[in-house]
């Protein structure tokens, strides 16, 4: 039995680039991330996350954040906590 098997998939180039950048920040190669995903599918006996259609509120928030509306930025966690009323 072969020790490895090949997977070929067509992915939109911008999606591939942005996801591979995230993998890099996590210290993972694309192959390692795919292996991790497959292991999680095997362990969960299905997808390791819930798949559902976003509701109206979630779609509105996605739309707003895509346009950079209503996004707050903080210089550090203390400033964030203060804004949230936690300090």
Beta strands, then each sheet from edge to edge (+ up, - down):
end
